[in-house]
């Protein structure tokens, strides 16, 4: 798990389909934290929150809860994960993202 409760919540959301109905609340907490001017995010944290928000959107849409988020949220996960991996100074995170993406774009 991460050191950020909102990100942990997004990770837990993805574990079981039964949790997906709560994705709107998870998204709202992620967005509230990412926009908090009193505790601004670093560039890497901002990408991580954007990725978690996209995952919450996809889970929400997959749960068929109304109203839906943008239909193209899932398509934006790969590019954001790629940018996060490229900017991160964390080999473990880079490896996990590369594995999740199925390799780097030039490898696919």
One Martini backbone bead per residue (centre of mass of N, CA, C, O) as a GRO file, in nm:
protein
  108
    1UNK     BB    1   0.103   0.032   0.009
    2UNK     BB    2   0.061   0.351   0.057
    3UNK     BB    3   0.093   0.691   0.203
    4UNK     BB    4  -0.204   0.729   0.071
    5UNK     BB    5  -0.527   0.695   0.146
    6UNK     BB    6  -0.664   0.749  -0.134
    7UNK     BB    7  -0.497   0.537  -0.287
    8UNK     BB    8  -0.569   0.294  -0.117
    9UNK     BB    9  -0.870   0.307  -0.181
   10UNK     BB   10  -0.835   0.257  -0.487
   11UNK     BB   11  -0.700  -0.020  -0.460
   12UNK     BB   12  -0.935  -0.158  -0.308
   13UNK     BB   13  -1.153  -0.116  -0.524
   14UNK     BB   14  -1.015  -0.322  -0.741
   15UNK     BB   15  -1.042  -0.610  -0.603
   16UNK     BB   16  -1.368  -0.586  -0.623
   17UNK     BB   17  -1.673  -0.561  -0.772
   18UNK     BB   18  -1.838  -0.476  -0.513
   19UNK     BB   19  -1.678  -0.189  -0.490
   20UNK     BB   20  -1.755  -0.016  -0.749
   21UNK     BB   21  -2.010   0.141  -0.631
   22UNK     BB   22  -1.785   0.337  -0.465
   23UNK     BB   23  -1.627   0.515  -0.679
   24UNK     BB   24  -1.739   0.801  -0.646
   25UNK     BB   25  -1.630   0.850  -0.359
   26UNK     BB   26  -1.336   0.802  -0.427
   27UNK     BB   27  -1.311   1.019  -0.639
   28UNK     BB   28  -1.390   1.261  -0.459
   29UNK     BB   29  -1.147   1.230  -0.265
   30UNK     BB   30  -0.926   1.256  -0.473
   31UNK     BB   31  -1.006   1.534  -0.587
   32UNK     BB   32  -1.000   1.693  -0.326
   33UNK     BB   33  -0.696   1.642  -0.274
   34UNK     BB   34  -0.576   1.739  -0.553
   35UNK     BB   35  -0.712   2.046  -0.496
   36UNK     BB   36  -0.542   2.113  -0.247
   37UNK     BB   37  -0.385   2.416  -0.174
   38UNK     BB   38  -0.254   2.347   0.115
   39UNK     BB   39  -0.152   2.055  -0.042
   40UNK     BB   40   0.040   2.028  -0.279
   41UNK     BB   41   0.135   1.856  -0.551
   42UNK     BB   42   0.333   1.685  -0.717
   43UNK     BB   43   0.382   1.570  -1.022
   44UNK     BB   44   0.375   1.271  -0.944
   45UNK     BB   45   0.123   1.284  -0.766
   46UNK     BB   46  -0.067   1.389  -0.983
   47UNK     BB   47  -0.047   1.138  -1.162
   48UNK     BB   48  -0.145   0.937  -0.949
   49UNK     BB   49  -0.422   1.068  -0.909
   50UNK     BB   50  -0.514   1.050  -1.200
   51UNK     BB   51  -0.503   0.745  -1.217
   52UNK     BB   52  -0.700   0.687  -0.982
   53UNK     BB   53  -0.939   0.840  -1.106
   54UNK     BB   54  -0.966   0.665  -1.361
   55UNK     BB   55  -1.019   0.401  -1.215
   56UNK     BB   56  -1.276   0.498  -1.073
   57UNK     BB   57  -1.434   0.557  -1.330
   58UNK     BB   58  -1.431   0.271  -1.446
   59UNK     BB   59  -1.567   0.133  -1.206
   60UNK     BB   60  -1.825   0.294  -1.215
   61UNK     BB   61  -1.908   0.216  -1.505
   62UNK     BB   62  -1.900  -0.097  -1.455
   63UNK     BB   63  -2.137  -0.073  -1.232
   64UNK     BB   64  -2.372   0.100  -1.359
   65UNK     BB   65  -2.366   0.389  -1.252
   66UNK     BB   66  -2.543   0.681  -1.193
   67UNK     BB   67  -2.371   0.876  -1.348
   68UNK     BB   68  -2.147   0.872  -1.583
   69UNK     BB   69  -1.852   0.880  -1.697
   70UNK     BB   70  -1.636   0.908  -1.917
   71UNK     BB   71  -1.588   0.680  -2.178
   72UNK     BB   72  -1.250   0.741  -2.203
   73UNK     BB   73  -1.095   0.671  -1.937
   74UNK     BB   74  -0.945   0.402  -2.009
   75UNK     BB   75  -0.764   0.529  -2.242
   76UNK     BB   76  -0.595   0.718  -2.024
   77UNK     BB   77  -0.427   0.525  -1.848
   78UNK     BB   78  -0.174   0.455  -2.012
   79UNK     BB   79  -0.050   0.742  -2.054
   80UNK     BB   80  -0.032   0.810  -1.752
   81UNK     BB   81   0.140   0.568  -1.666
   82UNK     BB   82   0.375   0.634  -1.851
   83UNK     BB   83   0.440   0.914  -1.731
   84UNK     BB   84   0.487   0.815  -1.444
   85UNK     BB   85   0.715   0.616  -1.504
   86UNK     BB   86   0.909   0.828  -1.640
   87UNK     BB   87   0.911   1.026  -1.370
   88UNK     BB   88   0.999   0.811  -1.185
   89UNK     BB   89   1.223   0.732  -0.893
   90UNK     BB   90   1.099   0.411  -0.914
   91UNK     BB   91   1.161   0.095  -1.003
   92UNK     BB   92   0.912  -0.050  -0.892
   93UNK     BB   93   0.699   0.125  -1.026
   94UNK     BB   94   0.798   0.090  -1.314
   95UNK     BB   95   0.759  -0.218  -1.322
   96UNK     BB   96   0.454  -0.226  -1.259
   97UNK     BB   97   0.363  -0.047  -1.495
   98UNK     BB   98   0.490  -0.207  -1.725
   99UNK     BB   99   0.331  -0.464  -1.668
  100UNK     BB  100   0.043  -0.339  -1.689
  101UNK     BB  101   0.101  -0.233  -1.994
  102UNK     BB  102   0.285  -0.457  -2.154
  103UNK     BB  103   0.489  -0.241  -2.191
  104UNK     BB  104   0.636  -0.050  -2.398
  105UNK     BB  105   0.544   0.093  -2.683
  106UNK     BB  106   0.804  -0.021  -2.846
  107UNK     BB  107   0.732  -0.333  -2.744
  108UNK     BB  108   0.428  -0.368  -2.881
   0.00000   0.00000   0.00000
